[in-house]
Amino acid sequence: MHPVRWFGTASLLALSPVALAHTGMHPVAGFVSGFSHPFFGTDHLLAMIAVGLWAVTVAPRRVWLLPLAFMAVMDLGGWLGTAGIPLAYTETGIAASVVLLGLLVAGKVRLSQFTALSLVGLFALFHGHAHGTEISADAERWTYAAGFITATGLLHLVGVILGGWLLPKPAWYRGCGAAMGAMGLALLTQAL
């Protein structure tokens, strides 16, 4: 599918009320639930792909730093959610992460590695907490976490590959980030 059509379709999905993966409607458990969870919400898809896209700009020689940091802190957030430790404004934080990551990609912003890792870690905390709060009380946390971390890693990989392909085409790379930021803004209005 042509990238412009893909972003148009994704934009429409972002505007739909089911775009947020955290419905709280049904309990989740096991590897398959954890693996599939990030694919059911535009918020997760965009944020996790955007981390990979941005990593290509921030740390081209250490492209896996941001994705690995995201996955590690997301797991910590998942533990906090599973333990019932509250985190204020989780959905708002997730939607804001899509907006900010989109803007960082659109601007090809190069922050210090420490700042970039800290920012990605903050975003990951919200994403992980949302995953953790939805796990069933009787579920095996490890298998669920292994599922959502595996899916997250794959989505980061998609972002890194896409970033490597788009980076030599600055207008496309920036346009991709701008589209993500716009979709994140739509998600943010839903979360508020």
PyRosetta script that sets phi, psi and omega in degrees:
from pyrosetta import init, pose_from_sequence

init()
pose = pose_from_sequence("MHPVRWFGTASLLALSPVALAHTGMHPVAGFVSGFSHPFFGTDHLLAMIAVGLWAVTVAPRRVWLLPLAFMAVMDLGGWLGTAGIPLAYTETGIAASVVLLGLLVAGKVRLSQFTALSLVGLFALFHGHAHGTEISADAERWTYAAGFITATGLLHLVGVILGGWLLPKPAWYRGCGAAMGAMGLALLTQAL")
pose.set_psi(1, 138.1)
pose.set_omega(1, 179.5)
pose.set_phi(2, -62.1)
pose.set_psi(2, 138.9)
pose.set_omega(2, -176.5)
pose.set_phi(3, -55.0)
pose.set_psi(3, -36.8)
pose.set_omega(3, -179.7)
pose.set_phi(4, -65.7)
pose.set_psi(4, -41.6)
pose.set_omega(4, 177.8)
pose.set_phi(5, -66.3)
pose.set_psi(5, -39.3)
pose.set_omega(5, 179.4)
pose.set_phi(6, -60.5)
pose.set_psi(6, -47.0)
pose.set_omega(6, -179.6)
pose.set_phi(7, -67.2)
pose.set_psi(7, -33.9)
pose.set_omega(7, 176.1)
pose.set_phi(8, -63.6)
pose.set_psi(8, -45.1)
pose.set_omega(8, 178.0)
pose.set_phi(9, -64.0)
pose.set_psi(9, -44.8)
pose.set_omega(9, 178.9)
pose.set_phi(10, -62.1)
pose.set_psi(10, -36.3)
pose.set_omega(10, 178.3)
pose.set_phi(11, -63.5)
pose.set_psi(11, -41.9)
pose.set_omega(11, 177.8)
pose.set_phi(12, -64.2)
pose.set_psi(12, -40.1)
pose.set_omega(12, 177.0)
pose.set_phi(13, -63.4)
pose.set_psi(13, -38.6)
pose.set_omega(13, -179.5)
pose.set_phi(14, -63.9)
pose.set_psi(14, -27.8)
pose.set_omega(14, -179.0)
pose.set_phi(15, -84.1)
pose.set_psi(15, -12.7)
pose.set_omega(15, -178.7)
pose.set_phi(16, -77.1)
pose.set_psi(16, 152.7)
pose.set_omega(16, -178.1)
pose.set_phi(17, -69.1)
pose.set_psi(17, -13.1)
pose.set_omega(17, 180.0)
pose.set_phi(18, -94.6)
pose.set_psi(18, 11.8)
pose.set_omega(18, -175.2)
pose.set_phi(19, -69.1)
pose.set_psi(19, -25.5)
pose.set_omega(19, 179.0)
pose.set_phi(20, -86.3)
pose.set_psi(20, 131.6)
pose.set_omega(20, -176.1)
pose.set_phi(21, -74.8)
pose.set_psi(21, -15.0)
pose.set_omega(21, -172.5)
pose.set_phi(22, -99.2)
pose.set_psi(22, 83.8)
pose.set_omega(22, -178.3)
pose.set_phi(23, -88.8)
pose.set_psi(23, -28.2)
pose.set_omega(23, -176.4)
pose.set_phi(24, 69.8)
pose.set_psi(24, 12.1)
pose.set_omega(24, -174.7)
pose.set_phi(25, -80.6)
pose.set_psi(25, -30.8)
pose.set_omega(25, -177.2)
pose.set_phi(26, -142.7)
pose.set_psi(26, 149.7)
pose.set_omega(26, 178.6)
pose.set_phi(27, -73.5)
pose.set_psi(27, 152.2)
pose.set_omega(27, 178.9)
pose.set_phi(28, -124.9)
pose.set_psi(28, 149.4)
pose.set_omega(28, 180.0)
pose.set_phi(29, -160.4)
pose.set_psi(29, 152.4)
pose.set_omega(29, 173.2)
pose.set_phi(30, 83.0)
pose.set_psi(30, 168.7)
pose.set_omega(30, -176.6)
pose.set_phi(31, -59.5)
pose.set_psi(31, -46.1)
pose.set_omega(31, -176.3)
pose.set_phi(32, -62.8)
pose.set_psi(32, -42.6)
pose.set_omega(32, 177.2)
pose.set_phi(33, -62.8)
pose.set_psi(33, -44.9)
pose.set_omega(33, 179.2)
pose.set_phi(34, -64.2)
pose.set_psi(34, -40.7)
pose.set_omega(34, -179.3)
pose.set_phi(35, -67.2)
pose.set_psi(35, -41.5)
pose.set_omega(35, -175.9)
pose.set_phi(36, -77.9)
pose.set_psi(36, -23.9)
pose.set_omega(36, -174.7)
pose.set_phi(37, -53.6)
pose.set_psi(37, -48.2)
pose.set_omega(37, -178.6)
pose.set_phi(38, -64.5)
pose.set_psi(38, -20.5)
pose.set_omega(38, -178.3)
pose.set_phi(39, -84.2)
pose.set_psi(39, -11.7)
pose.set_omega(39, -176.7)
pose.set_phi(40, -90.1)
pose.set_psi(40, -3.1)
pose.set_omega(40, -179.1)
pose.set_phi(41, -132.7)
pose.set_psi(41, 131.8)
pose.set_omega(41, 177.3)
pose.set_phi(42, -58.8)
pose.set_psi(42, -33.0)
pose.set_omega(42, -180.0)
pose.set_phi(43, -58.8)
pose.set_psi(43, -46.5)
pose.set_omega(43, 179.5)
pose.set_phi(44, -70.0)
pose.set_psi(44, -47.3)
pose.set_omega(44, -179.3)
pose.set_phi(45, -53.6)
pose.set_psi(45, -51.0)
pose.set_omega(45, -176.7)
pose.set_phi(46, -66.2)
pose.set_psi(46, -45.6)
pose.set_omega(46, -178.0)
pose.set_phi(47, -63.6)
pose.set_psi(47, -43.7)
pose.set_omega(47, -175.6)
pose.set_phi(48, -72.3)
pose.set_psi(48, -36.3)
pose.set_omega(48, 174.6)
pose.set_phi(49, -68.7)
pose.set_psi(49, -40.0)
pose.set_omega(49, -179.8)
pose.set_phi(50, -62.4)
pose.set_psi(50, -35.3)
pose.set_omega(50, 177.1)
pose.set_phi(51, -60.0)
pose.set_psi(51, -44.1)
pose.set_omega(51, 177.3)
pose.set_phi(52, -64.6)
pose.set_psi(52, -42.9)
pose.set_omega(52, 177.8)
pose.set_phi(53, -59.5)
pose.set_psi(53, -47.5)
pose.set_omega(53, -176.7)
pose.set_phi(54, -69.0)
pose.set_psi(54, -33.9)
pose.set_omega(54, -179.8)
pose.set_phi(55, -59.0)
pose.set_psi(55, -32.1)
pose.set_omega(55, 179.5)
pose.set_phi(56, -64.5)
pose.set_psi(56, -32.9)
pose.set_omega(56, 178.4)
pose.set_phi(57, -83.8)
pose.set_psi(57, -45.2)
pose.set_omega(57, -173.9)
pose.set_phi(58, -70.0)
pose.set_psi(58, -45.8)
pose.set_omega(58, -174.9)
pose.set_phi(59, -137.1)
pose.set_psi(59, 69.2)
pose.set_omega(59, -175.5)
pose.set_phi(60, -57.8)
pose.set_psi(60, -29.9)
pose.set_omega(60, 179.2)
pose.set_phi(61, -89.6)
pose.set_psi(61, -15.9)
pose.set_omega(61, 178.0)
pose.set_phi(62, -128.8)
pose.set_psi(62, 54.2)
pose.set_omega(62, -170.9)
pose.set_phi(63, -60.4)
pose.set_psi(63, -21.8)
pose.set_omega(63, -177.2)
pose.set_phi(64, -88.0)
pose.set_psi(64, -4.1)
pose.set_omega(64, 179.5)
pose.set_phi(65, -59.6)
pose.set_psi(65, -52.2)
pose.set_omega(65, -178.1)
pose.set_phi(66, -64.4)
pose.set_psi(66, -48.2)
pose.set_omega(66, 178.1)
pose.set_phi(67, -59.7)
pose.set_psi(67, -41.9)
pose.set_omega(67, 179.9)
pose.set_phi(68, -66.1)
pose.set_psi(68, -39.9)
pose.set_omega(68, 176.8)
pose.set_phi(69, -62.5)
pose.set_psi(69, -43.0)
pose.set_omega(69, 179.2)
pose.set_phi(70, -58.6)
pose.set_psi(70, -48.1)
pose.set_omega(70, -177.1)
pose.set_phi(71, -64.6)
pose.set_psi(71, -39.7)
pose.set_omega(71, -179.5)
pose.set_phi(72, -65.4)
pose.set_psi(72, -46.7)
pose.set_omega(72, -178.6)
pose.set_phi(73, -73.3)
pose.set_psi(73, -31.3)
pose.set_omega(73, 176.0)
pose.set_phi(74, -61.9)
pose.set_psi(74, -39.6)
pose.set_omega(74, 177.4)
pose.set_phi(75, -63.5)
pose.set_psi(75, -40.8)
pose.set_omega(75, 176.1)
pose.set_phi(76, -60.7)
pose.set_psi(76, -45.5)
pose.set_omega(76, 177.0)
pose.set_phi(77, -60.3)
pose.set_psi(77, -37.4)
pose.set_omega(77, 176.8)
pose.set_phi(78, -62.3)
pose.set_psi(78, -41.3)
pose.set_omega(78, 176.5)
pose.set_phi(79, -62.0)
pose.set_psi(79, -42.9)
pose.set_omega(79, 178.8)
pose.set_phi(80, -61.8)
pose.set_psi(80, -43.6)
pose.set_omega(80, 178.7)
pose.set_phi(81, -64.0)
pose.set_psi(81, -42.4)
pose.set_omega(81, 179.3)
pose.set_phi(82, -63.7)
pose.set_psi(82, -37.1)
pose.set_omega(82, -179.4)
pose.set_phi(83, -76.5)
pose.set_psi(83, -5.9)
pose.set_omega(83, 179.4)
pose.set_phi(84, 81.1)
pose.set_psi(84, 14.4)
pose.set_omega(84, 178.2)
pose.set_phi(85, -79.7)
pose.set_psi(85, 118.3)
pose.set_omega(85, -173.9)
pose.set_phi(86, -70.8)
pose.set_psi(86, 149.9)
pose.set_omega(86, 174.1)
pose.set_phi(87, -134.0)
pose.set_psi(87, 113.4)
pose.set_omega(87, -175.6)
pose.set_phi(88, -65.4)
pose.set_psi(88, 145.8)
pose.set_omega(88, 172.6)
pose.set_phi(89, 58.6)
pose.set_psi(89, 41.1)
pose.set_omega(89, -177.6)
pose.set_phi(90, -59.6)
pose.set_psi(90, -53.1)
pose.set_omega(90, -177.8)
pose.set_phi(91, -64.2)
pose.set_psi(91, -37.5)
pose.set_omega(91, 177.2)
pose.set_phi(92, -64.8)
pose.set_psi(92, -42.0)
pose.set_omega(92, 178.1)
pose.set_phi(93, -62.7)
pose.set_psi(93, -38.4)
pose.set_omega(93, 178.6)
pose.set_phi(94, -65.9)
pose.set_psi(94, -48.4)
pose.set_omega(94, -180.0)
pose.set_phi(95, -63.8)
pose.set_psi(95, -40.9)
pose.set_omega(95, 178.3)
pose.set_phi(96, -63.6)
pose.set_psi(96, -33.0)
pose.set_omega(96, 178.0)
pose.set_phi(97, -63.3)
pose.set_psi(97, -37.0)
pose.set_omega(97, 178.4)
pose.set_phi(98, -66.4)
pose.set_psi(98, -43.9)
pose.set_omega(98, 179.3)
pose.set_phi(99, -60.4)
pose.set_psi(99, -53.2)
pose.set_omega(99, -175.5)
pose.set_phi(100, -66.2)
pose.set_psi(100, -41.6)
pose.set_omega(100, 177.9)
pose.set_phi(101, -64.3)
pose.set_psi(101, -39.5)
pose.set_omega(101, 176.1)
pose.set_phi(102, -60.7)
pose.set_psi(102, -42.7)
pose.set_omega(102, 178.6)
pose.set_phi(103, -67.0)
pose.set_psi(103, -38.0)
pose.set_omega(103, 178.5)
pose.set_phi(104, -64.8)
pose.set_psi(104, -38.8)
pose.set_omega(104, 176.5)
pose.set_phi(105, -68.9)
pose.set_psi(105, -47.4)
pose.set_omega(105, -177.8)
pose.set_phi(106, -58.8)
pose.set_psi(106, -37.4)
pose.set_omega(106, -179.2)
pose.set_phi(107, -89.0)
pose.set_psi(107, -0.1)
pose.set_omega(107, -174.8)
pose.set_phi(108, 46.5)
pose.set_psi(108, 45.5)
pose.set_omega(108, -175.1)
pose.set_phi(109, -72.3)
pose.set_psi(109, 128.2)
pose.set_omega(109, 178.2)
pose.set_phi(110, -111.4)
pose.set_psi(110, 103.4)
pose.set_omega(110, 176.0)
pose.set_phi(111, -96.5)
pose.set_psi(111, 167.0)
pose.set_omega(111, 173.6)
pose.set_phi(112, -61.3)
pose.set_psi(112, 154.4)
pose.set_omega(112, -179.4)
pose.set_phi(113, -60.0)
pose.set_psi(113, -39.1)
pose.set_omega(113, 179.5)
pose.set_phi(114, -61.1)
pose.set_psi(114, -46.7)
pose.set_omega(114, -179.5)
pose.set_phi(115, -65.1)
pose.set_psi(115, -44.3)
pose.set_omega(115, 179.4)
pose.set_phi(116, -62.4)
pose.set_psi(116, -43.4)
pose.set_omega(116, 178.8)
pose.set_phi(117, -64.4)
pose.set_psi(117, -40.5)
pose.set_omega(117, 179.1)
pose.set_phi(118, -63.9)
pose.set_psi(118, -43.5)
pose.set_omega(118, -179.8)
pose.set_phi(119, -65.0)
pose.set_psi(119, -46.9)
pose.set_omega(119, 178.8)
pose.set_phi(120, -63.1)
pose.set_psi(120, -38.1)
pose.set_omega(120, 177.2)
pose.set_phi(121, -62.4)
pose.set_psi(121, -41.7)
pose.set_omega(121, 177.3)
pose.set_phi(122, -60.6)
pose.set_psi(122, -46.2)
pose.set_omega(122, 178.8)
pose.set_phi(123, -61.4)
pose.set_psi(123, -42.5)
pose.set_omega(123, -178.0)
pose.set_phi(124, -63.5)
pose.set_psi(124, -34.4)
pose.set_omega(124, 179.0)
pose.set_phi(125, -58.8)
pose.set_psi(125, -44.3)
pose.set_omega(125, 178.3)
pose.set_phi(126, -64.8)
pose.set_psi(126, -46.0)
pose.set_omega(126, -179.3)
pose.set_phi(127, -62.1)
pose.set_psi(127, -45.6)
pose.set_omega(127, -179.5)
pose.set_phi(128, -65.3)
pose.set_psi(128, -40.7)
pose.set_omega(128, 179.8)
pose.set_phi(129, -60.2)
pose.set_psi(129, -42.4)
pose.set_omega(129, 178.7)
pose.set_phi(130, -61.8)
pose.set_psi(130, -41.2)
pose.set_omega(130, 176.7)
pose.set_phi(131, -61.3)
pose.set_psi(131, -47.0)
pose.set_omega(131, -176.0)
pose.set_phi(132, -64.8)
pose.set_psi(132, -35.5)
pose.set_omega(132, -178.6)
pose.set_phi(133, -71.6)
pose.set_psi(133, -17.2)
pose.set_omega(133, -177.8)
pose.set_phi(134, -95.3)
pose.set_psi(134, -2.9)
pose.set_omega(134, -179.6)
pose.set_phi(135, -73.7)
pose.set_psi(135, 141.2)
pose.set_omega(135, 178.7)
pose.set_phi(136, -65.8)
pose.set_psi(136, 147.3)
pose.set_omega(136, -178.5)
pose.set_phi(137, -61.5)
pose.set_psi(137, -32.2)
pose.set_omega(137, -177.5)
pose.set_phi(138, -95.7)
pose.set_psi(138, 8.5)
pose.set_omega(138, -176.8)
pose.set_phi(139, -82.6)
pose.set_psi(139, 157.3)
pose.set_omega(139, 173.7)
pose.set_phi(140, -83.2)
pose.set_psi(140, 108.7)
pose.set_omega(140, -174.6)
pose.set_phi(141, -60.3)
pose.set_psi(141, -37.5)
pose.set_omega(141, -176.7)
pose.set_phi(142, -62.9)
pose.set_psi(142, -43.6)
pose.set_omega(142, -178.0)
pose.set_phi(143, -70.2)
pose.set_psi(143, -38.3)
pose.set_omega(143, 177.0)
pose.set_phi(144, -63.5)
pose.set_psi(144, -46.5)
pose.set_omega(144, 179.5)
pose.set_phi(145, -62.9)
pose.set_psi(145, -41.5)
pose.set_omega(145, 178.2)
pose.set_phi(146, -59.9)
pose.set_psi(146, -37.1)
pose.set_omega(146, 177.8)
pose.set_phi(147, -65.8)
pose.set_psi(147, -50.0)
pose.set_omega(147, -176.6)
pose.set_phi(148, -73.6)
pose.set_psi(148, -27.1)
pose.set_omega(148, 176.3)
pose.set_phi(149, -72.9)
pose.set_psi(149, -39.1)
pose.set_omega(149, 176.6)
pose.set_phi(150, -61.7)
pose.set_psi(150, -46.4)
pose.set_omega(150, 179.1)
pose.set_phi(151, -63.1)
pose.set_psi(151, -40.4)
pose.set_omega(151, 178.6)
pose.set_phi(152, -61.9)
pose.set_psi(152, -44.5)
pose.set_omega(152, 178.1)
pose.set_phi(153, -59.6)
pose.set_psi(153, -40.6)
pose.set_omega(153, 177.7)
pose.set_phi(154, -65.5)
pose.set_psi(154, -40.3)
pose.set_omega(154, 178.6)
pose.set_phi(155, -67.9)
pose.set_psi(155, -36.9)
pose.set_omega(155, 174.1)
pose.set_phi(156, -62.0)
pose.set_psi(156, -41.7)
pose.set_omega(156, 178.8)
pose.set_phi(157, -60.4)
pose.set_psi(157, -42.3)
pose.set_omega(157, 176.1)
pose.set_phi(158, -58.0)
pose.set_psi(158, -43.9)
pose.set_omega(158, 179.4)
pose.set_phi(159, -63.5)
pose.set_psi(159, -41.6)
pose.set_omega(159, 179.6)
pose.set_phi(160, -64.8)
pose.set_psi(160, -45.0)
pose.set_omega(160, 179.4)
pose.set_phi(161, -64.1)
pose.set_psi(161, -46.0)
pose.set_omega(161, 178.2)
pose.set_phi(162, -61.7)
pose.set_psi(162, -41.9)
pose.set_omega(162, 178.7)
pose.set_phi(163, -62.7)
pose.set_psi(163, -42.5)
pose.set_omega(163, 177.7)
pose.set_phi(164, -63.1)
pose.set_psi(164, -33.8)
pose.set_omega(164, 179.1)
pose.set_phi(165, -76.0)
pose.set_psi(165, -38.6)
pose.set_omega(165, -175.0)
pose.set_phi(166, -87.2)
pose.set_psi(166, -26.3)
pose.set_omega(166, -175.1)
pose.set_phi(167, -54.9)
pose.set_psi(167, -40.2)
pose.set_omega(167, 176.8)
pose.set_phi(168, -69.7)
pose.set_psi(168, -9.1)
pose.set_omega(168, 177.2)
pose.set_phi(169, -114.5)
pose.set_psi(169, 77.8)
pose.set_omega(169, -170.3)
pose.set_phi(170, -52.5)
pose.set_psi(170, -38.6)
pose.set_omega(170, -179.0)
pose.set_phi(171, -64.6)
pose.set_psi(171, -38.5)
pose.set_omega(171, 178.6)
pose.set_phi(172, -69.6)
pose.set_psi(172, -43.2)
pose.set_omega(172, -180.0)
pose.set_phi(173, -60.8)
pose.set_psi(173, -49.6)
pose.set_omega(173, 179.9)
pose.set_phi(174, -65.1)
pose.set_psi(174, -39.7)
pose.set_omega(174, 178.1)
pose.set_phi(175, -62.4)
pose.set_psi(175, -38.0)
pose.set_omega(175, 177.2)
pose.set_phi(176, -62.0)
pose.set_psi(176, -46.3)
pose.set_omega(176, 177.8)
pose.set_phi(177, -62.9)
pose.set_psi(177, -41.8)
pose.set_omega(177, 179.7)
pose.set_phi(178, -63.4)
pose.set_psi(178, -41.3)
pose.set_omega(178, 178.8)
pose.set_phi(179, -64.0)
pose.set_psi(179, -41.5)
pose.set_omega(179, 177.9)
pose.set_phi(180, -63.4)
pose.set_psi(180, -43.2)
pose.set_omega(180, 178.5)
pose.set_phi(181, -61.5)
pose.set_psi(181, -40.5)
pose.set_omega(181, 178.7)
pose.set_phi(182, -65.2)
pose.set_psi(182, -41.6)
pose.set_omega(182, 177.8)
pose.set_phi(183, -66.5)
pose.set_psi(183, -36.6)
pose.set_omega(183, 177.0)
pose.set_phi(184, -63.6)
pose.set_psi(184, -36.7)
pose.set_omega(184, 177.9)
pose.set_phi(185, -64.1)
pose.set_psi(185, -39.5)
pose.set_omega(185, 176.0)
pose.set_phi(186, -63.1)
pose.set_psi(186, -41.5)
pose.set_omega(186, 178.3)
pose.set_phi(187, -65.9)
pose.set_psi(187, -38.1)
pose.set_omega(187, -179.2)
pose.set_phi(188, -63.8)
pose.set_psi(188, -39.8)
pose.set_omega(188, 178.0)
pose.set_phi(189, -65.0)
pose.set_psi(189, -32.5)
pose.set_omega(189, 176.4)
pose.set_phi(190, -69.6)
pose.set_psi(190, -38.0)
pose.set_omega(190, -176.2)
pose.set_phi(191, -73.3)
pose.set_psi(191, -24.3)
pose.set_omega(191, -177.2)
pose.set_phi(192, -81.2)
pose.dump_pdb("model.pdb")
